[in-house]
């Protein structure tokens, strides 16, 4: 059973139920998702109450299925046509807010002079960026976000973050993801019934959950399976351009030796990066990610299966004309749906191929 709620975007407190006639949503691994909700004007709420429920950036709409959260998103805009009984809200998840939140220490005067060097894992660098956005700012406007940020271990790397780069959390995360980090923001209800996101992160991060489906039996329980193979991004010579001018620009490259492909260059600007080791790691990760054709599987599965970004799905094929027989396990990189009993998932092997 689907049910929609509105929550406070600062505390996560559940405020009210929402009478919705439609609610579409999508979630991605290592990227932001969006949603759209159609709220029925059934007389339950007064005009003043509706104004409060649709307060942009201060309200989060949440869709659940049998008690499990499918999606939560900030209200960023809404539309109404005179004479209709529907208010349509456009939603963005936490990634949308983090593209508007600086990952610098705003508690110090002249934040452009601030810098910090940390020798921690890539995942902890990402967590630090989010914590700075939460904890190092004046209390008005309120910087709080309903999010749980655990500590992260792993191989330590030294990185220096500079205030004069004025990077948002989203920008910091993209730099770290260019080194191979994956980030997942999972929406959920917490113990007291409030809403929050929990941050998961790690190199090629995946959850511990695997779902299994038989794709070629008489009644497989899945539908609309398709696959796309794309060689347009294959790279055999990757370069990253770092901080500096044409006189002293930092450049690091990596290339594939003895491969089956010709030289295919990929040049990416990372002008805020002044650490040569970081640039080298980015070039190496580019070469790894784009070492061969990409392949993405898409299919529909029951919402009740509870598939989430970062989970693994094992599909069994037998007698298909293209897919080899046997079990194939891939990672879920996106999930999308509405208020039907099926949702669409997209799968890629680890490493994006």
N, C-alpha and C positions, 0 to 999 in steps of 0.2 A: 504494500500500500504506500502510495506517495503522499507526502505531506510537506508543506512549505511553512517556513517561519521567518520572522524578521528579528535580528539581533543587534545589539549595540556594537558599533565598530571599534570602540575604544576598550570596553570591558569584555565583550563577547556575551553579555547577559541576554538571555532569550526574552524578548519583549512581547511578542504576539504571534499568533498563527496568521497565515496569509491565504485567502481564498484565491487560488490560481486556476486558470483554465489551460495554461500552457507554461512549460518551463524547459528551455533547452540549455545545454551546458557542454563544455569541453574542458578537459584537464590534460596537461602535458608533463612529461618528465623533462626537467631542465628548461622550462619555458612557461610563460604565463597563459592562462586560459580565460575564457569569457562565458557569459551566459545572457539569457534574455527571459524575463518572466512577465506573463500577462496576468495582472491582478484584477479580479472581478469586483466591480462596484455593486455589491449586493445589499448595501444599506447597513452593513455591520459597523462601518467606521464613518465618523463625521468628516467634514472637510478638514477641520483642524487636525484630527487624528491621521488622516491620509497625508497631510503635509508633513507630519512628524515621521510617519513610516517611510516616506520617500526622501528623507534628508540626505542629500548627496554626500558621499564619503563618510557619513556618520551612521549609516545603516548597512547591515549585511543581510542579504537574502540567502536562506539556506534551504536546500531541497534534500529530503531524506527518503529512503525507501526501507520500510520495515525497521525503522529506528537507526539505520546506518546512513551517515551523511554521504551524499553523492557529490554535492557541490556547495560552496559558499562564495559569494561575491559581493563586493561593495556596489552600492547603487551609484552610478556615475551620471546617468541621465534618465529621463522618462518622458514619454509622449502621451498625449490625450487628444482624441478627436471628438468635437462637440456632438453630443447626442448618442455617443456610444457608452457602453458600460464596462470599458476596459481601460486600465492604465498599464502601459508597457514600460518596463524598466530594463535598461541596459546595464550589465554587471561586468565587473572585472575582479579577478581574484587578487591575492596578496601581491603577486608580481607587479600588478598595475600600480599599487601604492608604492612599492619599493623602487619603481622607476621615478618616483617623485620625492624620495627621501634620501638626503645626503648621508653618506657613510663616513662622515668626518666627525671630529670632536667639536661640537658646537658650544660646549661649555667653556671653552677658552676664548679670550678676546682674539680678534684677528685670526680666525680659523685657518686662513690661507697659510699661516706660518707654522701650523701644527704638523707634526709628522710622528710616526711611530714605527718601530721595527719589531716584528714578531717572528719567532722561530717555532712555528707550529705546523700542523698538517694543513693541506689545502682546504679540507672541510672546516677546520677551526678558523682559518682566515675568513671563510665565508660567514661563519657564525659570528665572528668578531664584528664584521661589517654590519650585520643586522643588529647586534647588541649596541653598537655605537649609535645607530639610528633610533634606538629605544631609550638609551640611558644617558646620553651625553648632550642633552639639549635642555633649554628652559622648559618649565612645566606648563607654560601657556604660550602657544597652543599645545594641547595635550599630545605628547609623543607616543603614548601607549598603543600597542597593537595586541590583539588576542592571538599570541603565538608562543609556543614552547620551543626553546632553543637549548637542546642538550649540549654537553661537551663532546668533542670529537677527538679521538686519537688518530694514530697513523704516522706515516713518515713525515718528519718535520722538514720544512723548507723555510728559508729566511726571506721575508718580503717586507719592504718599507712602503708605507702608505703616506701620501703627502696631501695636506689640506689644499694646496694650491691647484691640485687637479680637480677639486670639487666633484668627485665621483659620487654617483648615486649607488645605493646598494646593488641595484640591477647591473650597473656598469662594472662594479667590482666582481660580482658573481660571473659576469660574462668573461672577464679576464681569467678567472680561476677555471671556468669550464673549458676555456681554450687550452688549458693544461691537462684536461682529462677528467675534471671533477663533474659529477652529476649531483643535482639537487632536486629533491622532491618536497613539496609542501602539501601535506595530507590534511584535509579538513575533517573535523571530528567533533563529537560532543565529549566534554570532559566530565569528571566525576560529579560535579555539582549541577550538571545540566546545561552549562554554558557552552558556547562555541569557541573553538580556536583551531589554528593550524599547528601541526608539529613538523619541525624541520628535520629532514633526513638528508644525509650527504655522504659522499665518498667517491673514489675513483670507480667509474662504471658501476655506480650504486644500483643494487637491486634488492627487493624485499626477500623475505624468506618464504614467501607464498608461491606455490606453483599450482596452476589449474590445468586439468587434463580434459581434452575433448577428442572424440573420434570423428574425423572429418569426412570419411568416405563410407560410413555405415548407412543403413537405410534411414534411420532417424537420428542424425548426428547431434541435435540440440544446438547447432550453430547454423548460420546461413550467410549468403552473400559473400562468400570467400573470393578474394581477388588478390593478385600480387603484381607489383610494378618493379621492374629492374631499370636502373638508370646509371649510365656511365658518364654523365656530363661533368661530374665533379672529381673524376679520377685525377690524382696528383702524384707525380713522381719527383718533383723538385719544389719544396715548400720553403718560402722565405717569410720572415717576420721583420717588419720595420719598427724599431723602437723610438725612444725619445731622441730629439736632436734636430739639427738642420742638415742641409745637403753637405755642410762642411764636416760635421762630426756625427752623422747619424749612426745609431746602433743597428746592425743587421745580423741576424743569425739565420742560417739555412740548413736544410737537411734534404737528402735525396735518396732514392731507391736505386741500388746498384744491381745490375744483372736481371732486371725484371722483364716481364713480357710486354710492357707498355712502352711507348716512346716517351721522350721527355715532355711532361705536361706541367707547366709552371703554375704556382699559386702564390701570389704575393698579398699579404695581409698587413695593414697598418695597425700598430698598437702603440700609438704615439705617447701614451702615458707610462709606458714601461721603460724603466731605466736599468733594470737588472738583466744582465746578459744571460744568466742561467735561466731566468724566467722566459726570455725570448727563445732560447734554445729549446726549452721544454714545449713551448707553444708550437714551434716549427716541427718538432718531433711528433706531437699529437696530431697536427694537421696531416702529416704524412701517414700516420696510422689510421685516422678516420677516413681518409679519402684514398686508401691504397687499392681499392677495387670498386667495381660497380656496387651501388647501393641496391638493397632489395627490401621492400616493405610489404608485409602482408596486412590485409584488412579484412575483417569479418565481423559479423554480429553474434553476440552471445547474450544469454539471459541476464537481465539486471541482477537477478537473484544470485548469480554466480559471484558477485562482489569483486570483479576484476578491477585493479587499480594500477595507475602508472608505477612502474618499477617491479610489478609482479612478473612472474614467468608463466608462459602458457605452453603446454606440450600438446601438439596436434599429431594424431596418428593418421597416416595415409596408406591406402592399399589399392593399387591398380589405377592410380591417377596417370593421365597422359604426360604430365609435366613434373609434378612433385615426386621425388623418389619415395619408394615404400619405406615405412618405418616411422619412428617417432622423431619429431622435430621440435626442439625447445627454443623459444625466442622470448625476448624481453618486451614488455608492454611499454610503449613510448607515449601513447595518448589514448584517452577514453572520451567518448562523447555520447550524448543521448538527449532524451526528452522525457516525457511522462508515459512512454510506451514500455512494454515489458522487455524490450531488447535494447542494447546499447552497442555502439560501434567501437571496436578496439583496433589499434594498429600496432604491429609487432616488428621488431628488428632484432637481428642477432646482436650480441654484445659487441661494442666497437662500431656500431652503426652500419654494418654491411648487410 
